[in-house]
């Protein structure tokens, strides 16, 4: 397996269950002394993952290896439906929360989320529409969460007085 395959497989692995974003959220919450940030990132991650799972079970779209046996996927083929991608949903949900909390993290967070989402197509377990649907779902989940928690989400969270 070439270096590009290793890189993409590793992107797919660190994106499982939003792991890389949950860790980043925990580190930033400690560094910035904002424990609520970790709670928001974790809640967005769990909500997006749960909702994407329910939708995958309900929709039941076949994954690429079930339609085309060759080439073999570079990672294990999950036994759930394909649409929407859980990796994309969790990555984009967490990236949306981080982008709201710190606008300077907006570009790196969404670039990483897009790379994780695209890795799922490259490794052969999702169709492009699956990751697009997951990305839209993730942003929608995070936006709904932020609206519920902080009212109308602004680009930058309000600073506490004092």
C-alpha atoms as one frame of an Amber mdcrd trajectory, in Angstrom:
protein
   0.000   0.000   0.000   1.436   3.376  -1.019   1.847   6.386   1.287  -1.318
   8.048  -0.052  -3.366   4.960   0.769  -1.888   4.895   4.295  -2.667   8.584
   4.770  -6.257   8.243   3.616  -6.837   5.083   5.650  -5.475   6.880   8.726
  -7.763   9.861   8.051 -10.674   7.460   7.935  -9.588   5.850  11.216  -9.142
   9.088  13.178 -12.510  10.237  11.885 -14.327   7.214  13.301 -17.005   8.398
  15.736 -15.596  11.934  15.476 -12.635  10.838  17.604 -10.160  13.460  16.391
 -12.659  16.268  16.948 -13.697  15.050  20.387 -10.030  14.952  21.419  -9.469
  18.421  19.932 -12.557  19.692  21.750 -11.263  18.298  25.053  -7.808  19.821
  24.573  -9.214  23.215  23.593 -11.701  23.176  26.477  -8.816  22.664  28.911
  -6.471  25.172  27.247  -9.146  27.860  26.938 -10.763  27.001  30.294 -14.126
  26.557  28.596 -15.477  23.164  29.732 -18.773  23.880  27.954 -16.911  23.640
  24.642 -16.134  19.973  25.224 -19.762  19.332  26.193 -20.986  21.005  22.974
 -18.510  19.119  20.747 -19.328  15.784  22.388 -23.086  16.426  22.194 -22.866
  17.402  18.508 -20.766  14.300  17.831 -23.148  11.910  19.585 -26.275  13.486
  18.097 -24.899  13.437  14.536 -23.634   9.864  14.937 -26.916   8.619  16.362
 -29.059  10.354  13.780 -26.871   9.184  10.890 -27.073   5.604  12.201 -30.864
   5.710  12.401 -31.056   7.167   8.881 -28.633   4.557   7.483 -30.755   1.759
   8.954 -33.975   3.311   7.654 -32.723   4.203   4.152 -30.707   1.005   3.652
 -28.604   2.135   0.693 -26.027  -0.485  -0.361 -22.373   0.362   0.086 -20.034
   0.261  -2.935 -18.526  -3.188  -2.132 -21.998  -4.727  -2.249 -22.562  -3.290
  -5.713 -19.019  -3.663  -7.100 -16.976  -6.489  -5.529 -13.756  -5.117  -7.055
 -11.686  -3.252  -6.032 -11.757  -4.362  -2.421 -12.192  -1.556   0.131  -9.050
  -0.412   1.946 -10.831  -0.656   5.320 -13.360  -3.045   6.795 -16.773  -2.742
   5.187 -19.330  -1.663   7.814 -22.532  -3.702   7.918 -24.909  -0.741   7.961
 -26.382   1.190   5.078 -24.327   3.783   3.261 -26.429   6.966   3.363 -25.629
   9.252   5.126 -21.991   8.818   6.103 -21.539   8.764   9.872 -17.904   9.863
   9.546 -18.959  12.927   7.540 -21.870  13.718   9.856 -19.783  13.637  13.032
 -16.828  15.464  11.466 -18.956  18.303  10.124 -21.051  18.559  13.297 -17.922
  18.923  15.437 -16.218  21.254  12.924 -19.291  23.505  12.973 -19.172  23.786
  16.769 -15.416  24.492  16.737 -15.841  27.077  13.963 -18.528  28.811  16.026
 -16.360  28.775  19.163 -13.257  30.068  17.381 -13.519  31.586  13.902  -9.771
  31.191  13.362 -10.279  27.409  13.543 -12.986  27.538  10.883 -10.786  26.716
   7.888  -8.653  23.989   9.515 -11.715  22.348  11.104 -13.698  22.220   7.872
 -10.673  21.149   5.803 -10.110  18.247   8.205 -13.814  17.376   8.155 -13.834
  17.399   4.337 -10.677  15.268   4.215 -12.214  12.716   6.578 -15.448  12.666
   4.576 -13.629  12.257   1.247 -11.456   9.521   2.722 -14.558   7.361   3.060
 -15.111   7.485  -0.696 -11.407   6.850  -1.397 -11.235   3.795   0.875 -14.245
   2.383  -0.963 -17.041   2.233   1.626 -19.173   5.239   0.607 -20.571   6.913
  -2.473 -19.897  10.656  -2.935 -23.554  11.471  -2.184 -23.262   9.612   1.143
 -20.552  11.961   2.395 -22.337  15.029   1.051 -25.500  13.958   2.867 -23.493
  13.301   6.023 -21.863  16.726   5.819 -25.223  18.471   5.456 -26.640  16.412
   8.318 -23.662  17.258  10.547 -23.910  21.006   9.928 -27.686  20.874  10.495
 -27.304  18.958  13.773 -24.661  21.367  15.091 -26.656  24.420  14.023 -29.760
  23.057  15.747 -27.737  22.299  18.882 -26.166  25.753  18.951 -29.567  27.356
  18.389 -31.030  25.332  21.242 -28.159  26.118  23.626 -27.224  29.709  22.781
 -30.216  31.009  20.876 -29.321  32.382  17.482 -25.718  31.241  16.880 -23.396
  34.102  16.060 -20.114  33.734  14.273 -18.311  34.321  17.551 -19.654  33.333
  20.977 -20.374  36.180  23.369 -17.628  36.851  25.905 -18.689  36.680  29.532
 -18.824  40.055  31.272 -16.114  40.855  33.770
